[in-house]
Amino acid sequence: MTQTALYNRHVALGGRMVDFAGWELPIQYATGPKAEHHCVRNHAGLFDIDHMGQVRVSGPDAVPYLQHILTANIARLVPSQARYALMCYADGGIVDDVFVYCEASSYMLVINAANRDKDIRWLAYHADDYDVQVDNISDETYMLALQGPQAQAVLQNLASSDLDTIGFHKHAHVSLDGVDTLVSRTGYTGEDGFELYFDAAAASNLWDAILEAGVPYGVQPIGLAARDSLRLEAAMALYGHEIHAQTNAIEAGLNWAVSYKKGDFIGRDAILKAKFEGTVHTLVGLRMVERGVPREHYEIAHMGELIGHTASGGYAPTLDAFIATAFVQGEYAQAGTELDVIMRGQPRKALVVDLPFYEPRYKR
């Protein structure tokens, strides 16, 4: 397994290390996932997410190239803006979901850890017809995230400029404790917060500085388990769960991430077909009525008939309830519909609810 530069820090802090997409990462620390979850909702939490990948795209054809491989309208971005987008196969299936950062003379794509190698090959293959340079900068770039209502107050103690000027889905270069850092405000926990990109050599020093600055604010390091429960409550898609090669943007409720009018792009016709003709399944939220923990890939039934399956599931500490996202046939997607989640062969009652489960509190 690959270790991040902060592996020893995690172990010293009581992190329980597990394999995640080939990376040895902390699933939790000594206080446990529930306490870490509440820490982010009420204070702020620091995440080591260096397993994520970064790719820089530059050159004269950078815009038409990105327009071709991404669903978002990249031509409308100006420096300091960020945009969520999908990379799709020709049949509309999803290669990966990415964040695109527009800088003065290039673009940075942030990709998922489990898809790093596949994404790099996909990006390189489609670059052949364009005058672009595609550079994998993952190893030299470190990524942390500080999420929660106190994130700005904590980070401001280390920042060289006013972080309030960085709006939602915006970014800026800021010196943090003397480290040149690209600071963005996109969020994946349902709370306000920042993503930090900087030279990998500074990882340990900046991690320590943020934790020290966060002591008066109750900041804690946060593991993978709380990261997952936070994004699930906010109904943020996770590759391999709500999105993958067998789902498209319409099924996954991501039509908002697709710009059809910008012109052709990979997967456009297939996604338009799904948009106009409808899909067999649609993504919904489920809240358990009967006791049981809904995990991924559990079958969903209505009156004994199988009508779908769960995508993600687990305990939601903010709601004190067990919840799941699920793909179900369209006629059963109405909020208030009672369905059964099949657990170890036994049906457990659940109600369809509107998404997200938790209303995000991003800075708008």
Summary of the structure (lengths in Angstrom):
residues: 364
radius of gyration: 20.5
end to end distance: 38.9
largest distance: 61.6
contacts: 1260
relative contact order: 0.15
helix: 26%
strand: 36%
